[in-house]
């Protein structure tokens, strides 16, 4: 119990410190705050945040009766590998990854394996959705023609997807009821992906300079790093500032739960992530998500 409490304390302390530093570095949340010397210090400290996490996390002792398949190391690696990519390519990379994970889940025959890929699927969708709402949506809302309409459509889709995943998260991952629920959810998601990749992202690339796309990509990855990892229907998609603040409050709970959540072998996840990235960087847009979503 002592080791358990120490882990909990370390995670909350580490996450609070990380969130505070990244918050000061993100203009989507701090644009209304007055800058002070303390804020500037936090901004400088934020540059070394991820290296600090790598050094400290392995030193935490796990209880002997808990052997979680944590994906923390994979998450850290993924953040570093994608940090120089423009936001549109990062979005497509995530889309490709979700499609691949969904295929892995559909092909699972054993309950344990199905649960692991189910958990990975929810993990990726949850973080991606929050980061989109905080970084991508405000960007295209202001920068592209019909941005407000696209914004409202995307917010509606995101909320519907969260509701479906929230309802499904406690179901038996190997049951026909659960698989039917996920299939229904993914149809909505694939339609949402098509709109983003065929209309929104091309318009964004036409109207936003490359350096701003890269800067937004960095912010997108930072948000994913500290975002909730499970679906939460109570977090409003708009306004982004409230979305971000509530996400910071809920995320530590999700990250603590991760210690006791089983995930697939992260080497396999890393492999399909690299494939997803290569596909995103190799073309202006990914394959039709409708094709990817066919059984």
N, C-alpha and C positions, 0 to 999 in steps of 0.2 A: 504493500500500500504506500509506503514511503517513496519508493521508486516511481510509482504511478503518479503520485501527487507532484513529484519533482518534474516529471515529463510534462504534465499539464501546465505547471508554472512556467517552465522554459518555453513552451510553445506560445503561450499567451504573451509572454514578455517579448519574445523574438518577433512575433507577428505584429504586435503593437508598435515596436520600434521601427520595423520595416515599413508598415503602413504610414506611420508619421512622416518618415523621410520621403517616401514616394509621393505622398499627398502634397508636400511642398514643391515637388518637382513637376507636378502635373497641372498645366494651365486650365484644364477643364474643371478643376475643383478649386484652385486657389486664385482664380482671376479677380475675385472680389475681395481678397484679403490684402491688407497692407503689409508690405514687406518690412521685416525688421532684421537686425543683425543676427538674432537667433534663427530666423528663417533661412538666412544666407548660409549659416553654419550647417543647418540641416540639409540644405541643398548640396553642399560639398560632401557631407558625410554620406549622402545617398549614392554617390558614385562608387563607393566601396561596399554597399549593402550586400550584394549577392555573394561577393567573396567572403564576407564575414559570416554569412549564413552557412556556406559550405564548410567553413572551419569549425563552427560551433555545433551544428546538428549531429555529426557523427559521435560527439562526446556524450550524448544523452543516453542513459542506460534504460533499456526497455525492461518491463516486468518479465520474469522468467516464463510466466504462463501466457504471454501474448507474443505471437509471431506474425504480425501483419505484413502483407506484401505491399509495402509503401511505394508510391511512385514519386516521392519527393526528389530523388536524385535525377530522375528522368525529366521532371519539370524544370529543374535548374538548368540542365543541359539544353533543353529545348529553347529556353529563354535566350541563352547566349548564342545559339546557332542562328536564330532568326532575327537578331537585333538590328541588322543592317538592311532588312528587306522593307520595301514600301508597303503601306497598309493594305492595298488591294491584293498584293501577292500573299500576304499573311492570311487574309480572309479566305482566299481560294485554297490555300494550304490547309486551313482548318476544315473547310468544306470537304476536301478530298479525304482528309483523315477520318472525319465522321462517317463518310460513306464506307470507307474500308473497315472501320470498327463495326459498323452495322452489318456488313457482310460476314464478318467474323462471328458476330453474335448469332446471325441467322443459321450459320452452319454448325453451331454447337449442338452436340448430341447429349452431353452430360450436364447435369444440373450445376455442379460447381463451376465448370468452365463457362456456362451461360451467365451465371451470376457475376463472374469476374469481368466478362466483356460488357455485360449490362452496366456495371459500375463504371467502367472506363468510358462508355458511351455517354452516360449522364454527366460524368466529370468533365468531359470535353465540351459538351453542349452548354453546360451551366456557365463555365468560365468564358467561353466564346461569346455567349449571349450578353453577359454583363459588359464585357469589354467593347462589344459593338455598340451597345446602348450609350456608353460613356464617351467613346472616342469616334467611332465611325458615323453614327447617326447625326450628332450635332454638326459634323463636318459636311456631310452631303446635304443636310438640311439647309445650310447656308450657301453652299457652293455650286449646286447643280440646278438646272431648270426642273421645275416640278418637285423640288426638294421637299417641300412640306407634305405633298401628297405621298411621296415615297416614305417619308418619315412616319406618317400615320399608318400606312399599310404595314410597315415593318414592325412597329410597336404592337399592332394588333396581332400579327403573326407570332411574335415573340411571346406574348402573354398566353396565347392559346397553347403553344408548345410547352410552356412552363406548367400550365394547368394539367396537361396530359401526363407529363413526366412526373409531376408531383403525385398524381393519383396512382401512377404505376410503380413508384419506387419501392413500395413495400409488398408488391405482389411476388409470387413465385416466378423467378426469371425463366424457368423451364416450362411453365404452364401455357396452354394454348390461349387462355384469356390474356396473359401478359403479352405474348407475342403479337396477338391481334391489336392490342393497345399500342404497342410500339410501332407496328406497321402503319397504323392510322396516323400516329404522330409524325412518322418519317415522311409520309405523303405530304403533309402540311409543310414540313421542313424543306423537302425537295422543291416544292413550288416556291417557297421563300428564297431558297438558294438560286433558283433560276432567275428570279427577278433581280437579285443582287448582281449576279454574274453577267447577265445579258443586258441589263439596263443601267443599274446604279453605278457599278464599278467602272464600266467604260466611260460613263459621263463624268465620273470623278476624275479619272485620269486625264480627260480632255480639259477640265476646268481647274485643276489643282497642280501646281509645280511639283516636280519630282522631289525636291528637297523637303517640301512640306509633307508629301506622302511618306517619306522615310521617317521624318520626325513623328508623324502620327502613328507610324508603325511601331516606333519605340514606345510611345505612350500606350499603344494597344497591348504590347507585351507586358508592360508594367502592370496594367490593370488586370490582365489575366493572372498574373503572379499572385496578386492579393485579393482576387475575386472569390466569392462563395463558390463552392465546388458541388453544390446540390441545388435543385430547383426550388425557388422560393416565390410563391405567388403573391406574398404580401409586399414585396419590394416593387414600387412603381417604376415603370420604364421611363416616365417623364414626370418632372424635370430631371435631367441628368445629375444635377448636384445632389438632390435628395436621394436618388438612386445610388450614387457613389457612397454617400455617408452611411446609409443603411447597410449597404454591402460590406463596408468596413466593420460594422458592428456585428454582423452575422457571420462573416468569414471565419473568425477564430473558432467558432463552434464547429463549423464544417471541417476545418483542418484538424481539429482534435479527433473528430469522428473518423477521419481518414486513417488514423493509426490502427483502427480496428476494422477497416474495410479491405476486403480482398480484391486485388487487381490482377490482370494477366501479367505474364512475364514482361517486364518493361523493356527488355531487349527487343522483343517482338514489336512492341508499340513504337519504340525508337526507329525500328526498321521501316515500318509502314509510314511513319512520320517523314522520314527522309524521302520516301517515294512520293508522298503527297506534296512535299516541297519541290521536288524535281519536276513534277508534273505542272505545278503552279508557275514555276519560273520558266518552263519550256514553252508556254503558250499564253496568248493574251487572255484566254478564258478557259476554264475547265470544260470537260465533256458535259453534255446535258445531264443534269442531275436526275431527270426522269429516266434516262437509260440506266444510270447507276442504281436507281431505286427499284428496278424491275426484279422480280423474284427469279 
